[in-house]
Amino acid sequence: MSSTMAEAGSRITVALVDDQELFRSGIRMLIQSQDDMVLSAEAANGEEAIALVANDPPDVLLMDLRMPVLDGVTATQRIIQQAQASGAEIPKIIALTTFNRDQAVVEAVNAGASGYLLKSAEPEFLLAAIRTVHAGYSVIAPGSIHSLFEHAARTFPPTGPDLSVLDSLSGREEEVFLLAAKGLSNSEMAESLFVSEATIKTHLRSVLDKLELRTRLQLIAFAHQHRFLG
């Protein structure tokens, strides 16, 4: 293997999907300026995004939500469904949006996106978000994530909490679910429940598996949709 290939292999590969060439150009220059990242591919719509992931999956995919031909939400759904069907590693997708209260963000999170950012985000915040998602964590645009999901939940009929959806959880798992839904970190949950962080991680993984959720962001959206957070 050449030194160039080895160097590229140690970097975070990033693919960018956006229909605006000027926006792509700015992100391209930003990523190319980083020693630990490489822009592996670009696409202008959701159909092209599905193809590029199938041919050469990136570590992190930046996905605009509103594009012609095929939107980013549908593309996210199909990319994750195809990965699950083939047994391939599920890509880490960051949804990009112009609006902080975009319903499409909620749909993208429910589809399995690892987070979302405003397209107006500061360059350093975007770079930090790529590294964070690559490390296995979720990212959100600055501001209250709960206001986004509360806004989306208003589209559902006003009802009380649907307790039946938690029937598969143990009592301790329900406690972890509710604390995680409020946005507490693992250390904060461990302190609240007087257990170790390792125990919290085990319970949280079980909660996500039983509720068929992939990320903590999905868990928060799930909690709002089922009226557990008011």
N, C-alpha and C positions, 0 to 999 in steps of 0.2 A: 504494500500500500504506500502511495506517495505521501510525503509530509503534508501536502495540500489537502489530500483526501482525509488524512487522519485529523488534521485541524478542523475541517468542516464537520467531520463526524462527531467531534466533541462539542460542537455548538448546538444551540437550540434552533431547530429548523422551524421557520415561521412561514405560513402561507397567508396571503391577503386576498380577500374577495370583496370587491367594491366596484360599482359601475362608473365611478367618477375617476377619470385618469389623473386629474390634478391631485386628488386626495391620495391615490395610490402612490403617486410620485413622491409626495411628502413622507409617507410612511416608509417607502422603499429606502429613501436616503437616511431616515432615522435608524432603521434596523441595520443597514449596511455600515453605519458608523460605530456599531457595537462589536466588541471583540468576541463576545460569547453568543452571538446570534448570526443567522444567515437567512436571507429571504429565499426560500426554495421554490416558490411558485406564486403566480398571480392569476386571478380570474375576475371576470366582469359580471358574472351572474351565477345563480344557484346551480344551474345545470353544469356549467364549467367547474364549479367547486366540487361537485360530486365526482366528476371525472378526474380532477387532479388528485383528490384524496385516494381514489381507487388506484391510480397509477403510482403515486409516490406520497404516502401519508406523511404530513408534517407533524412535528411535535405539538405545535400550537397553530390553530386556525383562527384568524381574525375575520369575522363574518358580518358584513353589513346586512341589516334586516330588510331593507326596502330596496329591491332591485327589479329590473325588468326580466322577462323570460321566466325566471323562477326566483321567488323571494327567499330571504335568508332563513326564515323559520322552517319552511318546507324543506329546504336543502339540509338544514341541521337535522331534522327528523329522519330524512332518508339516509344521510351519512351515518348516523348512529345506528339506525335499523340495519343497514348493510353490514356494519362492523359486528353487531351482535349476531347476525345470521351466519357470518363467515367465521366467527370466533376470533376475529382480529382485535387488536387493541383499540378501544374506543377513543377517538381523537378528542383532544381538549380544545373546546371551541369557546372563544370570547365573542359575544354578540356586540355589534357596534350600532349605536342608535343616535339620532339627533335629539330625541326628546327623553327627558327623565321619567315621564309617566307614559311611556309607549306600551300599549297593550301587547305589541309584538314581543317586547322583552319578556313578559310573563310567559308567553307561548314558547319562546326560545328556551327559557329556563326549564319549563315543563318538558320540553323535548330533550333536554340533557345538556344544554350549554353550561360551561363551567363558570360563567359570569357574564357581566355586561359592562360596557363603558360608553360614555358619551363620545361622539366623534370629535368634540371640542376639548377632550381631555388634554392636560399638559403632557408634553412628550415624555418626561421622566416618569409620570404616573403610568402611561401606557407601557413603557419598558418594564417597570416594576410589576405591572399586572401580568405581562407575558412570563416573567420569571416565576411569579407566584403560582400561576396556573400550571406551568411546567413542573413545579415542585409538588403538585397534587392538591392545591388549595383552590378555593373559589375567590373571585374578585367581584366587586360591585363599584358602580360609579359613586363618587362622593355624594353624601346626603343620606337620608334615611331610606333604607331598603324597605322598611315596613310601610312607608307611605305609598310606595309603588304597588305593593301587593294589596294594601287596604283599598287603594283606588280601584284596582282590578276586581276585588271581591265585591264591590258595590254593584257589579253587573249580575251577581247571583241573587236569587230570591232571598229576602231576609228570613233567616231561620236561626235556631240555636245550634250549638255545637253538635256535630254528627259523631257521637261517641262510638257508634258501631264500627267505625273504620279503625279503631284502636283495639278491637277485640283480640287480635293476634299478639299483642304486646303484653309482656309481664308488667307488674306494678312498677318496678324500677325502670323498665324501658319507657313506660309512659312518662315518668318523671324526667328522664333524659330527653325524650321527645319534646316536652313542653319547654324545658330550659333551652334546648337548642333552637326551638322555634322563636324564642325571644331574642336570639342572637348571642347567647352566652358562649364564651370560649370553652375549650376543654378544661382548662385550669379553673375557670370560674365555676363550671359545673361540678368539678371534683371537690372544690372547696364547699360548695353548697350542699352536696350530698355526702360529704365526709368519706370519700373514696379516692383511689388513685386515678391519675389521668389515664393510665393503661386500662383500668376498669371502665372508665367513661368511653374510651375509644372502642372497646369491645361491645358495650351496650349500644353505642351509636351505630356501629356497623350492622348490628342485628336489627336495629330499628329501620335503617335504610333498606336492608334486605327484605324484611317482612312487609314493609309498605311499598316495596318495588320502586324505590327512589334511588337515584344515583348520587346526588349531591346534597349538601346542607342547604343550598339555595332552593332546591326542589322541596326540601322539607319545610322551609319557611313558607313557600308558596302554598304547599299542601295544607299547612296549618291555617293560613288565612282563608283558603277556599272552603275549608270545613268549619270555619267560624270558631277556632280555638283561641284566637287572639282578639276577640271582640268585634 
